[in-house]
Amino acid sequence: MKVLVACEYSGRVRDAFRRHGHDAWSCDLLECEADPAWHYQGPVEKILDQGWDLMVAHPPCTHLAVSGSRHFPEKIADGRQKEALNFVRLLMNAPIARWCIENPVSVISSAIRAPDQIVQPWEYGHGEVKATCLWLKNLPRLKPTNHVEGREPKVHMMPPGPNRWKERSRTFEGIADAMGNQWGAKQLPACIEQGLLFA
């Protein structure tokens, strides 16, 4: 498959698919932390129509996550939240048969639709708590791979700093591996085109 991992600079999800022989590429405005050979640095809007079979997208959650709801009034007033939601709609309406949109608990649920699944790092080998919503099109729900103890809110408790947002945005490797193994290592069910546009 030709796989696009949108809004990813770490290369974790991209490389999980590449390990199964897929032509997987990451795309972000930032440089890639992993091998840059399969990274497009630039706006994902420019490559959404390049014949991808599957997309995993991590749209920025800064103006969407309910953890920052105290700032919602100003973000609604100045249009930042509307712009962020329009970007999510752009990804959902991309000409790609299968996709997963990943975000923390956010206003996507009320403004567009509820997620198909909520996963936790501790279900995939990481002793941490961070509810992560998955909106899915023509993809099966992820199955937990390794329930572990711990369950600390480490991500939430990171100290303030200029790179806090960046550290918090990396996909947990166990979840990335589950995506690669479950969506990239075996035949996926046939696509059911829903014909829906997310307005």
Secondary structure, 3 states (H helix, E strand, C coil): CEEEEECCCCCHHHHHHHCCCCEEEEEECCCCCCCHHHEEECCHHHCCCCCCCEEEECCCCCCCEHHHHHHHHHHHHCCHHHHHHHHHHHHHCCCCCEEEEEEECECHHHHCCCCCEEECHHHECCCECCCEEEEEECCCCCCCCECCCCCECCCCCCCCCCCHHHHHHCCCHHHHHHHHHHHHCCCCCCCCCCCCCCC
